[in-house]
Amino acid sequence: MPFWHAAQRLQRADVRRWAVVFTAVTVYLVVLMALTPEQNPDGTSGNPAISTLGGFSALTAAVVAVVRLNGLRREVYGGAVQPNRLVHADPAIAAVLAARQKRAEARDLLTRDRPMARELGIGRPDLGRGFDDGGLVDINGAPATVIAQRCDLTPAQVAAVVAARDGRAGSGWFTVDEVLIDVPLPSDVAERIRERAFV
């Protein structure tokens, strides 16, 4: 059941495969238990081979499931206690934490499913897709106005960023750090770009 729950929450094919595998393993163990003969009068198994196979199979399945679910639980629940998920009494701080969490989730989607992220318009509010990405910006593709607004850049700073991008003849940057190498910016501005931009 935990694998089916994770598959439903994450909507990933690899997790669905694990769910199917462990469903099959469960059916196998139930059938094996049903085939095991009743105990002998002295308390020993009616068929030691089947009992031993069943025991080792159950132990192996349990160990593999625990190891695999350890990573999945972090993805499904996002960790036990994360500051981003805490509800803060101050609405302004709560809004910043919520936006930060949305950016983290959007970045995760960019890593896992780039075509979906593109369809949702992550980092491109100018496309009007309506997805709330917490303020991310596609620095390779967004218009100057979006970059300026989301990274809080001055007209001169955003003009320098766009000029450097255009100077790459359409190839764009491969990392956000390349942006900061091509365009000298104050440290506080560079920090905002690292926080909000992606390539």
C-alpha positions in Angstrom: 0.0 0.0 0.0 2.7 2.6 0.7 4.0 2.1 -2.9 0.6 2.6 -4.4 0.2 5.7 -2.2 3.5 7.1 -3.4 2.6 6.3 -7.0 -0.6 8.2 -6.7 1.1 11.2 -5.0 4.1 11.4 -7.3 2.5 10.3 -10.6 5.8 8.6 -11.7 6.1 5.5 -13.8 9.0 4.1 -11.9 7.1 4.2 -8.6 4.1 2.5 -10.2 6.4 -0.3 -11.4 7.6 -0.7 -7.8 4.0 -0.9 -6.6 3.2 -3.6 -9.2 6.3 -5.5 -8.2 5.5 -5.5 -4.5 1.9 -6.4 -5.2 3.1 -9.4 -7.1 5.5 -10.3 -4.2 2.6 -10.0 -1.7 0.5 -12.4 -3.8 3.4 -14.8 -4.1 3.9 -14.8 -0.3 0.2 -15.4 0.3 0.1 -18.3 -2.2 3.3 -19.7 -0.6 1.7 -19.6 2.9 -1.4 -21.3 1.5 0.7 -24.1 0.0 2.7 -24.7 3.2 1.4 -27.9 4.9 0.1 -27.8 8.4 2.6 -28.3 11.2 3.6 -31.8 12.4 2.4 -32.9 15.8 5.9 -32.2 17.2 5.7 -28.5 16.1 8.0 -28.7 13.1 6.9 -27.5 9.6 5.1 -30.0 7.4 7.4 -28.9 4.5 10.7 -27.3 5.7 11.7 -26.3 2.2 8.6 -24.3 1.6 8.8 -22.7 5.1 12.4 -21.7 4.6 11.7 -20.3 1.1 8.8 -18.3 2.5 10.8 -17.0 5.4 13.7 -15.8 3.3 11.4 -14.4 0.6 9.4 -12.4 3.3 12.6 -11.1 4.9 14.1 -10.1 1.5 10.9 -8.3 0.5 10.8 -6.4 3.8 14.4 -5.2 3.6 14.1 -4.1 -0.1 10.8 -2.3 0.7 12.2 -0.5 3.7 15.2 0.7 1.7 13.2 1.8 -1.3 10.5 3.5 0.8 13.1 5.5 2.7 13.8 7.7 -0.3 10.2 7.7 -1.5 8.9 9.0 1.9 11.1 12.1 1.6 9.7 12.8 -1.9 6.1 12.1 -0.8 6.1 14.0 2.5 9.0 16.4 1.8 10.9 15.4 5.0 9.8 15.3 8.6 10.1 18.9 9.6 11.1 21.6 7.1 11.1 25.3 8.0 9.5 26.0 4.6 6.4 24.0 5.7 6.0 25.7 9.1 3.1 28.0 9.5 4.4 31.3 10.8 2.4 33.8 12.8 3.6 36.7 10.7 1.7 36.7 7.4 4.6 38.4 5.6 7.0 35.7 6.7 4.5 33.0 6.0 4.1 34.3 2.4 7.8 34.3 1.8 8.1 30.7 3.2 5.2 29.6 1.0 6.7 31.2 -2.1 10.1 29.5 -1.3 8.4 26.2 -1.0 6.6 26.7 -4.3 10.0 27.5 -5.9 11.5 24.3 -4.5 8.6 22.2 -5.8 8.8 23.9 -9.2 12.5 23.3 -9.4 11.9 19.6 -8.6 9.4 19.4 -11.4 11.9 21.0 -13.8 14.4 18.3 -12.9 11.9 15.4 -13.1 9.7 16.4 -16.0 10.9 19.3 -18.1 8.2 19.0 -20.8 5.5 19.3 -18.1 7.3 22.3 -16.6 7.4 23.9 -20.0 3.6 23.3 -20.5 2.9 24.8 -17.1 4.9 27.9 -18.0 7.3 27.7 -15.1 9.5 30.8 -15.1 7.4 32.4 -17.8 4.4 34.2 -16.3 4.2 36.2 -19.5 2.7 33.1 -21.2 -0.3 33.3 -18.9 -0.5 29.5 -18.0 -1.6 30.3 -14.5 0.8 28.0 -12.6 2.2 29.5 -9.4 5.9 28.7 -9.4 6.7 31.0 -6.4 8.5 33.6 -8.5 11.0 31.5 -10.6 12.2 33.0 -13.9 13.6 31.3 -17.0 16.5 33.6 -17.6 17.2 32.1 -21.0 13.7 32.7 -22.3 11.8 35.2 -20.3 11.3 38.8 -21.5 13.4 41.6 -19.8 10.3 42.9 -17.9 9.8 39.5 -16.2 13.5 39.1 -15.3 13.5 42.6 -13.9 10.4 42.1 -11.9 11.2 38.6 -10.5 14.8 39.3 -9.7 14.3 42.9 -8.7 16.8 44.3 -11.2 17.3 47.9 -12.2 16.7 48.8 -15.9 20.5 49.0 -16.4 21.0 45.6 -14.8 18.3 43.8 -16.8 19.6 45.5 -20.0 23.0 44.1 -19.3 21.6 40.6 -18.6 19.5 40.6 -21.8 22.4 42.0 -23.9 24.7 39.2 -22.6 22.0 36.6 -23.4 21.5 38.0 -26.9 25.3 37.9 -27.4 25.2 34.1 -27.0 23.5 33.9 -30.4 20.5 31.9 -29.2 22.4 29.2 -27.3 21.6 30.6 -23.9 23.4 29.9 -20.6 23.9 26.4 -19.3 24.1 27.4 -15.6 23.0 30.4 -13.6 26.6 30.9 -12.6 27.5 31.6 -16.2 25.0 34.5 -16.1 26.9 36.0 -13.1 30.3 35.5 -14.9 29.1 37.2 -18.1 27.3 40.1 -16.2 29.1 41.6 -13.2 26.4 42.4 -10.6 26.4 43.4 -7.0 26.4 40.4 -4.5 22.9 41.0 -3.3 21.6 41.0 -6.9 23.6 37.9 -7.7 22.0 36.2 -4.7 18.5 37.1 -5.9 19.3 35.7 -9.3 20.5 32.5 -7.8 17.4 32.3 -5.7 14.9 33.0 -8.6 16.5 32.1 -11.9 17.0 28.8 -13.8 18.3 27.9 -17.2 
